[in-house]
Amino acid sequence: MSVSGLCQICELQPAEEQCPNCGALVCSTHYNEDRGLCADCVAQADPGRQSDDVDINRL
């Protein structure tokens, strides 16, 4: 899938994925490959995890 623009979560990194649940364009840092969802949708599905709980070493 080809996406363009900035990540709609951090607004810093280029968007590389589109969340199939909400349609958000997100960078690889804010896309959960295992769940196939953006960080916001993962956080909604698992309230113990925050959408900004990312590995800052990946930025």
N, CA, C, O and CB atoms as a CASP TS submission, in Angstrom:
PFRMAT TS
TARGET T0000
AUTHOR 0000-0000-0000
METHOD Language model
MODEL 1
PARENT N/A
ATOM      1  N   MET     1       0.842  -1.164   0.000  1.00  0.00           N
ATOM      2  CA  MET     1       0.000   0.000   0.000  1.00  0.00           C
ATOM      3  C   MET     1       0.891   1.232   0.000  1.00  0.00           C
ATOM      4  O   MET     1       1.882   1.288   0.729  1.00  0.00           O
ATOM      5  CB  MET     1      -0.960  -0.005   1.209  1.00  0.00           C
ATOM      6  N   SER     2       0.549   2.188  -0.793  1.00  0.00           N
ATOM      7  CA  SER     2       1.315   3.417  -0.864  1.00  0.00           C
ATOM      8  C   SER     2       0.577   4.511  -0.103  1.00  0.00           C
ATOM      9  O   SER     2      -0.579   4.812  -0.400  1.00  0.00           O
ATOM     10  CB  SER     2       1.558   3.834  -2.333  1.00  0.00           C
ATOM     11  N   VAL     3       1.246   5.099   0.875  1.00  0.00           N
ATOM     12  CA  VAL     3       0.668   6.204   1.626  1.00  0.00           C
ATOM     13  C   VAL     3       1.653   7.349   1.604  1.00  0.00           C
ATOM     14  O   VAL     3       2.856   7.142   1.448  1.00  0.00           O
ATOM     15  CB  VAL     3       0.322   5.788   3.085  1.00  0.00           C
ATOM     16  N   SER     4       1.146   8.556   1.760  1.00  0.00           N
ATOM     17  CA  SER     4       2.046   9.703   1.792  1.00  0.00           C
ATOM     18  C   SER     4       1.546  10.700   2.824  1.00  0.00           C
ATOM     19  O   SER     4       0.359  10.756   3.143  1.00  0.00           O
ATOM     20  CB  SER     4       2.156  10.366   0.395  1.00  0.00           C
ATOM     21  N   GLY     5       2.478  11.476   3.331  1.00  0.00           N
ATOM     22  CA  GLY     5       2.161  12.460   4.349  1.00  0.00           C
ATOM     23  C   GLY     5       2.841  12.101   5.652  1.00  0.00           C
ATOM     24  O   GLY     5       3.645  11.172   5.719  1.00  0.00           O
ATOM     25  N   LEU     6       2.508  12.845   6.673  1.00  0.00           N
ATOM     26  CA  LEU     6       3.084  12.612   7.987  1.00  0.00           C
ATOM     27  C   LEU     6       2.188  11.713   8.815  1.00  0.00           C
ATOM     28  O   LEU     6       0.981  11.629   8.589  1.00  0.00           O
ATOM     29  CB  LEU     6       3.320  13.930   8.710  1.00  0.00           C
ATOM     30  N   CYS     7       2.796  11.048   9.769  1.00  0.00           N
ATOM     31  CA  CYS     7       2.077  10.221  10.723  1.00  0.00           C
ATOM     32  C   CYS     7       1.023  11.082  11.421  1.00  0.00           C
ATOM     33  O   CYS     7       1.324  12.183  11.881  1.00  0.00           O
ATOM     34  CB  CYS     7       3.053   9.579  11.757  1.00  0.00           C
ATOM     35  N   GLN     8      -0.191  10.590  11.498  1.00  0.00           N
ATOM     36  CA  GLN     8      -1.267  11.348  12.127  1.00  0.00           C
ATOM     37  C   GLN     8      -1.238  11.250  13.647  1.00  0.00           C
ATOM     38  O   GLN     8      -2.067  11.867  14.317  1.00  0.00           O
ATOM     39  CB  GLN     8      -2.602  10.866  11.614  1.00  0.00           C
ATOM     40  N   ILE     9      -0.305  10.492  14.201  1.00  0.00           N
ATOM     41  CA  ILE     9      -0.169  10.425  15.660  1.00  0.00           C
ATOM     42  C   ILE     9       0.953  11.347  16.126  1.00  0.00           C
ATOM     43  O   ILE     9       0.722  12.227  16.955  1.00  0.00           O
ATOM     44  CB  ILE     9       0.105   8.972  16.119  1.00  0.00           C
ATOM     45  N   CYS    10       2.167  11.155  15.602  1.00  0.00           N
ATOM     46  CA  CYS    10       3.293  11.976  16.066  1.00  0.00           C
ATOM     47  C   CYS    10       3.501  13.229  15.218  1.00  0.00           C
ATOM     48  O   CYS    10       4.105  14.193  15.688  1.00  0.00           O
ATOM     49  CB  CYS    10       4.564  11.153  16.064  1.00  0.00           C
ATOM     50  N   GLU    11       3.018  13.232  13.998  1.00  0.00           N
ATOM     51  CA  GLU    11       3.172  14.341  13.064  1.00  0.00           C
ATOM     52  C   GLU    11       4.634  14.721  12.837  1.00  0.00           C
ATOM     53  O   GLU    11       4.953  15.872  12.539  1.00  0.00           O
ATOM     54  CB  GLU    11       2.409  15.540  13.567  1.00  0.00           C
ATOM     55  N   LEU    12       5.523  13.719  12.984  1.00  0.00           N
ATOM     56  CA  LEU    12       6.952  13.953  12.776  1.00  0.00           C
ATOM     57  C   LEU    12       7.535  13.062  11.693  1.00  0.00           C
ATOM     58  O   LEU    12       8.305  13.519  10.848  1.00  0.00           O
ATOM     59  CB  LEU    12       7.704  13.737  14.066  1.00  0.00           C
ATOM     60  N   GLN    13       7.169  11.801  11.720  1.00  0.00           N
ATOM     61  CA  GLN    13       7.735  10.808  10.810  1.00  0.00           C
ATOM     62  C   GLN    13       6.820  10.640   9.589  1.00  0.00           C
ATOM     63  O   GLN    13       5.616  10.886   9.672  1.00  0.00           O
ATOM     64  CB  GLN    13       7.934   9.447  11.538  1.00  0.00           C
ATOM     65  N   PRO    14       7.397  10.221   8.459  1.00  0.00           N
ATOM     66  CA  PRO    14       6.564   9.949   7.291  1.00  0.00           C
ATOM     67  C   PRO    14       5.639   8.755   7.552  1.00  0.00           C
ATOM     68  O   PRO    14       6.039   7.766   8.165  1.00  0.00           O
ATOM     69  CB  PRO    14       7.445   9.683   6.052  1.00  0.00           C
ATOM     70  N   ALA    15       4.416   8.867   7.085  1.00  0.00           N
ATOM     71  CA  ALA    15       3.462   7.763   7.222  1.00  0.00           C
ATOM     72  C   ALA    15       3.878   6.632   6.292  1.00  0.00           C
ATOM     73  O   ALA    15       4.232   6.858   5.135  1.00  0.00           O
ATOM     74  CB  ALA    15       2.006   8.231   6.905  1.00  0.00           C
ATOM     75  N   GLU    16       3.830   5.406   6.822  1.00  0.00           N
ATOM     76  CA  GLU    16       4.199   4.229   6.040  1.00  0.00           C
ATOM     77  C   GLU    16       3.080   3.203   5.987  1.00  0.00           C
ATOM     78  O   GLU    16       3.090   2.317   5.133  1.00  0.00           O
ATOM     79  CB  GLU    16       5.445   3.594   6.613  1.00  0.00           C
ATOM     80  N   GLU    17       2.115   3.313   6.890  1.00  0.00           N
ATOM     81  CA  GLU    17       1.024   2.346   6.979  1.00  0.00           C
ATOM     82  C   GLU    17      -0.296   3.082   7.147  1.00  0.00           C
ATOM     83  O   GLU    17      -0.332   4.236   7.572  1.00  0.00           O
ATOM     84  CB  GLU    17       1.251   1.362   8.151  1.00  0.00           C
ATOM     85  N   GLN    18      -1.377   2.396   6.807  1.00  0.00           N
ATOM     86  CA  GLN    18      -2.711   2.921   7.082  1.00  0.00           C
ATOM     87  C   GLN    18      -3.441   1.914   7.957  1.00  0.00           C
ATOM     88  O   GLN    18      -3.513   0.731   7.624  1.00  0.00           O
ATOM     89  CB  GLN    18      -3.502   3.201   5.760  1.00  0.00           C
ATOM     90  N   CYS    19      -3.975   2.380   9.063  1.00  0.00           N
ATOM     91  CA  CYS    19      -4.687   1.502   9.983  1.00  0.00           C
ATOM     92  C   CYS    19      -5.994   1.045   9.329  1.00  0.00           C
ATOM     93  O   CYS    19      -6.792   1.879   8.904  1.00  0.00           O
ATOM     94  CB  CYS    19      -4.965   2.223  11.337  1.00  0.00           C
ATOM     95  N   PRO    20      -6.220  -0.260   9.244  1.00  0.00           N
ATOM     96  CA  PRO    20      -7.451  -0.750   8.622  1.00  0.00           C
ATOM     97  C   PRO    20      -8.684  -0.501   9.489  1.00  0.00           C
ATOM     98  O   PRO    20      -9.810  -0.566   8.997  1.00  0.00           O
ATOM     99  CB  PRO    20      -7.327  -2.234   8.330  1.00  0.00           C
ATOM    100  N   ASN    21      -8.479  -0.217  10.767  1.00  0.00           N
ATOM    101  CA  ASN    21      -9.605   0.009  11.672  1.00  0.00           C
ATOM    102  C   ASN    21     -10.133   1.440  11.575  1.00  0.00           C
ATOM    103  O   ASN    21     -11.330   1.651  11.383  1.00  0.00           O
ATOM    104  CB  ASN    21      -9.193  -0.294  13.107  1.00  0.00           C
ATOM    105  N   CYS    22      -9.237   2.425  11.709  1.00  0.00           N
ATOM    106  CA  CYS    22      -9.671   3.829  11.737  1.00  0.00           C
ATOM    107  C   CYS    22      -9.265   4.620  10.501  1.00  0.00           C
ATOM    108  O   CYS    22      -9.768   5.721  10.276  1.00  0.00           O
ATOM    109  CB  CYS    22      -9.112   4.504  12.954  1.00  0.00           C
ATOM    110  N   GLY    23      -8.361   4.068   9.700  1.00  0.00           N
ATOM    111  CA  GLY    23      -7.929   4.741   8.481  1.00  0.00           C
ATOM    112  C   GLY    23      -6.791   5.727   8.669  1.00  0.00           C
ATOM    113  O   GLY    23      -6.375   6.377   7.709  1.00  0.00           O
ATOM    114  N   ALA    24      -6.278   5.853   9.889  1.00  0.00           N
ATOM    115  CA  ALA    24      -5.187   6.801  10.148  1.00  0.00           C
ATOM    116  C   ALA    24      -3.924   6.388   9.401  1.00  0.00           C
ATOM    117  O   ALA    24      -3.597   5.205   9.306  1.00  0.00           O
ATOM    118  CB  ALA    24      -4.900   6.897  11.658  1.00  0.00           C
ATOM    119  N   LEU    25      -3.230   7.377   8.881  1.00  0.00           N
ATOM    120  CA  LEU    25      -1.930   7.155   8.262  1.00  0.00           C
ATOM    121  C   LEU    25      -0.889   7.300   9.359  1.00  0.00           C
ATOM    122  O   LEU    25      -0.839   8.331  10.029  1.00  0.00           O
ATOM    123  CB  LEU    25      -1.664   8.157   7.072  1.00  0.00           C
ATOM    124  N   VAL    26      -0.055   6.280   9.554  1.00  0.00           N
ATOM    125  CA  VAL    26       0.882   6.276  10.668  1.00  0.00           C
ATOM    126  C   VAL    26       2.268   5.813  10.240  1.00  0.00           C
ATOM    127  O   VAL    26       2.428   5.097   9.251  1.00  0.00           O
ATOM    128  CB  VAL    26       0.364   5.390  11.781  1.00  0.00           C
ATOM    129  N   CYS    27       3.275   6.246  11.018  1.00  0.00           N
ATOM    130  CA  CYS    27       4.643   5.804  10.788  1.00  0.00           C
ATOM    131  C   CYS    27       4.818   4.400  11.353  1.00  0.00           C
ATOM    132  O   CYS    27       3.934   3.888  12.039  1.00  0.00           O
ATOM    133  CB  CYS    27       5.660   6.785  11.426  1.00  0.00           C
ATOM    134  N   SER    28       5.936   3.792  11.069  1.00  0.00           N
ATOM    135  CA  SER    28       6.174   2.431  11.552  1.00  0.00           C
ATOM    136  C   SER    28       6.243   2.366  13.070  1.00  0.00           C
ATOM    137  O   SER    28       5.932   1.326  13.651  1.00  0.00           O
ATOM    138  CB  SER    28       7.458   1.883  10.959  1.00  0.00           C
ATOM    139  N   THR    29       6.642   3.448  13.726  1.00  0.00           N
ATOM    140  CA  THR    29       6.699   3.496  15.184  1.00  0.00           C
ATOM    141  C   THR    29       5.302   3.398  15.789  1.00  0.00           C
ATOM    142  O   THR    29       5.124   2.808  16.855  1.00  0.00           O
ATOM    143  CB  THR    29       7.387   4.784  15.648  1.00  0.00           C
ATOM    144  N   HIS    30       4.313   3.975  15.113  1.00  0.00           N
ATOM    145  CA  HIS    30       2.953   4.008  15.640  1.00  0.00           C
ATOM    146  C   HIS    30       2.032   2.990  14.970  1.00  0.00           C
ATOM    147  O   HIS    30       0.809   3.124  15.016  1.00  0.00           O
ATOM    148  CB  HIS    30       2.378   5.390  15.478  1.00  0.00           C
ATOM    149  N   TYR    31       2.627   1.975  14.348  1.00  0.00           N
ATOM    150  CA  TYR    31       1.852   0.885  13.756  1.00  0.00           C
ATOM    151  C   TYR    31       2.293  -0.414  14.414  1.00  0.00           C
ATOM    152  O   TYR    31       3.478  -0.745  14.416  1.00  0.00           O
ATOM    153  CB  TYR    31       2.039   0.822  12.197  1.00  0.00           C
ATOM    154  N   ASN    32       1.359  -1.130  14.958  1.00  0.00           N
ATOM    155  CA  ASN    32       1.650  -2.394  15.631  1.00  0.00           C
ATOM    156  C   ASN    32       1.490  -3.523  14.617  1.00  0.00           C
ATOM    157  O   ASN    32       0.371  -3.905  14.275  1.00  0.00           O
ATOM    158  CB  ASN    32       0.713  -2.612  16.872  1.00  0.00           C
ATOM    159  N   GLU    33       2.610  -4.049  14.140  1.00  0.00           N
ATOM    160  CA  GLU    33       2.593  -5.116  13.133  1.00  0.00           C
ATOM    161  C   GLU    33       1.868  -6.360  13.631  1.00  0.00           C
ATOM    162  O   GLU    33       1.130  -6.995  12.877  1.00  0.00           O
ATOM    163  CB  GLU    33       4.017  -5.479  12.730  1.00  0.00           C
ATOM    164  N   ASP    34       2.077  -6.712  14.908  1.00  0.00           N
ATOM    165  CA  ASP    34       1.452  -7.917  15.451  1.00  0.00           C
ATOM    166  C   ASP    34      -0.071  -7.827  15.445  1.00  0.00           C
ATOM    167  O   ASP    34      -0.752  -8.801  15.125  1.00  0.00           O
ATOM    168  CB  ASP    34       1.944  -8.166  16.866  1.00  0.00           C
ATOM    169  N   ARG    35      -0.597  -6.675  15.793  1.00  0.00           N
ATOM    170  CA  ARG    35      -2.046  -6.485  15.861  1.00  0.00           C
ATOM    171  C   ARG    35      -2.617  -5.974  14.544  1.00  0.00           C
ATOM    172  O   ARG    35      -3.817  -6.104  14.301  1.00  0.00           O
ATOM    173  CB  ARG    35      -2.395  -5.518  16.980  1.00  0.00           C
ATOM    174  N   GLY    36      -1.771  -5.394  13.690  1.00  0.00           N
ATOM    175  CA  GLY    36      -2.234  -4.847  12.426  1.00  0.00           C
ATOM    176  C   GLY    36      -3.068  -3.598  12.607  1.00  0.00           C
ATOM    177  O   GLY    36      -3.988  -3.337  11.832  1.00  0.00           O
ATOM    178  N   LEU    37      -2.737  -2.812  13.651  1.00  0.00           N
ATOM    179  CA  LEU    37      -3.494  -1.606  13.980  1.00  0.00           C
ATOM    180  C   LEU    37      -2.540  -0.481  14.354  1.00  0.00           C
ATOM    181  O   LEU    37      -1.379  -0.719  14.686  1.00  0.00           O
ATOM    182  CB  LEU    37      -4.486  -1.876  15.130  1.00  0.00           C
ATOM    183  N   CYS    38      -3.047   0.755  14.295  1.00  0.00           N
ATOM    184  CA  CYS    38      -2.255   1.888  14.757  1.00  0.00           C
ATOM    185  C   CYS    38      -2.216   1.883  16.284  1.00  0.00           C
ATOM    186  O   CYS    38      -3.006   1.195  16.930  1.00  0.00           O
ATOM    187  CB  CYS    38      -2.836   3.228  14.223  1.00  0.00           C
ATOM    188  N   ALA    39      -1.308   2.640  16.844  1.00  0.00           N
ATOM    189  CA  ALA    39      -1.128   2.685  18.296  1.00  0.00           C
ATOM    190  C   ALA    39      -2.390   3.163  19.013  1.00  0.00           C
ATOM    191  O   ALA    39      -2.690   2.681  20.105  1.00  0.00           O
ATOM    192  CB  ALA    39       0.041   3.596  18.650  1.00  0.00           C
ATOM    193  N   ASP    40      -3.133   4.096  18.424  1.00  0.00           N
ATOM    194  CA  ASP    40      -4.368   4.568  19.054  1.00  0.00           C
ATOM    195  C   ASP    40      -5.412   3.463  19.138  1.00  0.00           C
ATOM    196  O   ASP    40      -6.079   3.320  20.163  1.00  0.00           O
ATOM    197  CB  ASP    40      -4.935   5.757  18.283  1.00  0.00           C
ATOM    198  N   CYS    41      -5.560   2.682  18.076  1.00  0.00           N
ATOM    199  CA  CYS    41      -6.534   1.589  18.088  1.00  0.00           C
ATOM    200  C   CYS    41      -6.104   0.478  19.035  1.00  0.00           C
ATOM    201  O   CYS    41      -6.946  -0.136  19.690  1.00  0.00           O
ATOM    202  CB  CYS    41      -6.724   1.027  16.677  1.00  0.00           C
ATOM    203  N   VAL    42      -4.804   0.212  19.116  1.00  0.00           N
ATOM    204  CA  VAL    42      -4.306  -0.774  20.075  1.00  0.00           C
ATOM    205  C   VAL    42      -4.609  -0.298  21.489  1.00  0.00           C
ATOM    206  O   VAL    42      -5.019  -1.093  22.335  1.00  0.00           O
ATOM    207  CB  VAL    42      -2.781  -1.012  19.890  1.00  0.00           C
ATOM    208  N   ALA    43      -4.408   1.004  21.757  1.00  0.00           N
ATOM    209  CA  ALA    43      -4.670   1.551  23.084  1.00  0.00           C
ATOM    210  C   ALA    43      -6.154   1.450  23.432  1.00  0.00           C
ATOM    211  O   ALA    43      -6.496   1.205  24.589  1.00  0.00           O
ATOM    212  CB  ALA    43      -4.205   3.010  23.162  1.00  0.00           C
ATOM    213  N   GLN    44      -7.031   1.634  22.462  1.00  0.00           N
ATOM    214  CA  GLN    44      -8.473   1.504  22.709  1.00  0.00           C
ATOM    215  C   GLN    44      -8.846   0.062  22.978  1.00  0.00           C
ATOM    216  O   GLN    44      -9.715  -0.219  23.803  1.00  0.00           O
ATOM    217  CB  GLN    44      -9.277   2.038  21.521  1.00  0.00           C
ATOM    218  N   ALA    45      -8.193  -0.848  22.286  1.00  0.00           N
ATOM    219  CA  ALA    45      -8.477  -2.267  22.477  1.00  0.00           C
ATOM    220  C   ALA    45      -7.862  -2.787  23.769  1.00  0.00           C
ATOM    221  O   ALA    45      -8.364  -3.745  24.357  1.00  0.00           O
ATOM    222  CB  ALA    45      -7.960  -3.075  21.292  1.00  0.00           C
ATOM    223  N   ASP    46      -6.769  -2.154  24.215  1.00  0.00           N
ATOM    224  CA  ASP    46      -6.054  -2.556  25.427  1.00  0.00           C
ATOM    225  C   ASP    46      -5.798  -1.304  26.249  1.00  0.00           C
ATOM    226  O   ASP    46      -4.735  -0.697  26.123  1.00  0.00           O
ATOM    227  CB  ASP    46      -4.711  -3.300  25.090  1.00  0.00           C
ATOM    228  N   PRO    47      -6.763  -0.897  27.102  1.00  0.00           N
ATOM    229  CA  PRO    47      -6.650   0.366  27.835  1.00  0.00           C
ATOM    230  C   PRO    47      -5.410   0.490  28.714  1.00  0.00           C
ATOM    231  O   PRO    47      -5.063   1.602  29.111  1.00  0.00           O
ATOM    232  CB  PRO    47      -7.850   0.544  28.681  1.00  0.00           C
ATOM    233  N   GLY    48      -4.738  -0.600  29.027  1.00  0.00           N
ATOM    234  CA  GLY    48      -3.514  -0.532  29.819  1.00  0.00           C
ATOM    235  C   GLY    48      -2.340   0.014  29.039  1.00  0.00           C
ATOM    236  O   GLY    48      -1.320   0.366  29.631  1.00  0.00           O
ATOM    237  N   ARG    49      -2.459   0.094  27.722  1.00  0.00           N
ATOM    238  CA  ARG    49      -1.385   0.583  26.858  1.00  0.00           C
ATOM    239  C   ARG    49      -1.775   1.946  26.314  1.00  0.00           C
ATOM    240  O   ARG    49      -2.881   2.121  25.804  1.00  0.00           O
ATOM    241  CB  ARG    49      -1.097  -0.413  25.697  1.00  0.00           C
ATOM    242  N   GLN    50      -0.880   2.905  26.418  1.00  0.00           N
ATOM    243  CA  GLN    50      -1.131   4.248  25.920  1.00  0.00           C
ATOM    244  C   GLN    50      -0.614   4.369  24.495  1.00  0.00           C
ATOM    245  O   GLN    50       0.351   3.699  24.127  1.00  0.00           O
ATOM    246  CB  GLN    50      -0.472   5.304  26.830  1.00  0.00           C
ATOM    247  N   SER    51      -1.249   5.222  23.685  1.00  0.00           N
ATOM    248  CA  SER    51      -0.829   5.384  22.298  1.00  0.00           C
ATOM    249  C   SER    51       0.567   5.975  22.188  1.00  0.00           C
ATOM    250  O   SER    51       1.228   5.809  21.163  1.00  0.00           O
ATOM    251  CB  SER    51      -1.813   6.258  21.556  1.00  0.00           C
ATOM    252  N   ASP    52       1.031   6.671  23.243  1.00  0.00           N
ATOM    253  CA  ASP    52       2.372   7.235  23.187  1.00  0.00           C
ATOM    254  C   ASP    52       3.406   6.333  23.836  1.00  0.00           C
ATOM    255  O   ASP    52       4.549   6.749  24.025  1.00  0.00           O
ATOM    256  CB  ASP    52       2.390   8.584  23.850  1.00  0.00           C
ATOM    257  N   ASP    53       3.029   5.095  24.185  1.00  0.00           N
ATOM    258  CA  ASP    53       3.979   4.115  24.702  1.00  0.00           C
ATOM    259  C   ASP    53       4.739   3.512  23.527  1.00  0.00           C
ATOM    260  O   ASP    53       4.411   2.422  23.057  1.00  0.00           O
ATOM    261  CB  ASP    53       3.254   3.004  25.531  1.00  0.00           C
ATOM    262  N   VAL    54       5.745   4.222  23.063  1.00  0.00           N
ATOM    263  CA  VAL    54       6.529   3.749  21.927  1.00  0.00           C
ATOM    264  C   VAL    54       7.991   3.713  22.329  1.00  0.00           C
ATOM    265  O   VAL    54       8.403   4.365  23.288  1.00  0.00           O
ATOM    266  CB  VAL    54       6.319   4.652  20.678  1.00  0.00           C
ATOM    267  N   ASP    55       8.740   2.968  21.609  1.00  0.00           N
ATOM    268  CA  ASP    55      10.177   2.879  21.819  1.00  0.00           C
ATOM    269  C   ASP    55      10.832   4.110  21.183  1.00  0.00           C
ATOM    270  O   ASP    55      10.927   4.199  19.959  1.00  0.00           O
ATOM    271  CB  ASP    55      10.756   1.550  21.216  1.00  0.00           C
ATOM    272  N   ILE    56      11.280   5.050  22.007  1.00  0.00           N
ATOM    273  CA  ILE    56      11.853   6.279  21.456  1.00  0.00           C
ATOM    274  C   ILE    56      13.130   6.020  20.680  1.00  0.00           C
ATOM    275  O   ILE    56      13.562   6.871  19.903  1.00  0.00           O
ATOM    276  CB  ILE    56      12.126   7.269  22.564  1.00  0.00           C
ATOM    277  N   ASN    57      13.744   4.858  20.878  1.00  0.00           N
ATOM    278  CA  ASN    57      14.950   4.524  20.124  1.00  0.00           C
ATOM    279  C   ASN    57      14.639   4.238  18.664  1.00  0.00           C
ATOM    280  O   ASN    57      15.544   4.228  17.830  1.00  0.00           O
ATOM    281  CB  ASN    57      15.645   3.327  20.746  1.00  0.00           C
ATOM    282  N   ARG    58      13.361   4.004  18.341  1.00  0.00           N
ATOM    283  CA  ARG    58      12.972   3.733  16.955  1.00  0.00           C
ATOM    284  C   ARG    58      12.748   5.012  16.172  1.00  0.00           C
ATOM    285  O   ARG    58      12.687   4.968  14.943  1.00  0.00           O
ATOM    286  CB  ARG    58      11.716   2.883  16.916  1.00  0.00           C
ATOM    287  N   LEU    59      12.622   6.163  16.846  1.00  0.00           N
ATOM    288  CA  LEU    59      12.379   7.426  16.137  1.00  0.00           C
ATOM    289  C   LEU    59      13.636   7.922  15.478  1.00  0.00           C
ATOM    290  O   LEU    59      13.622   8.972  14.836  1.00  0.00           O
ATOM    291  CB  LEU    59      11.842   8.486  17.085  1.00  0.00           C
TER
END
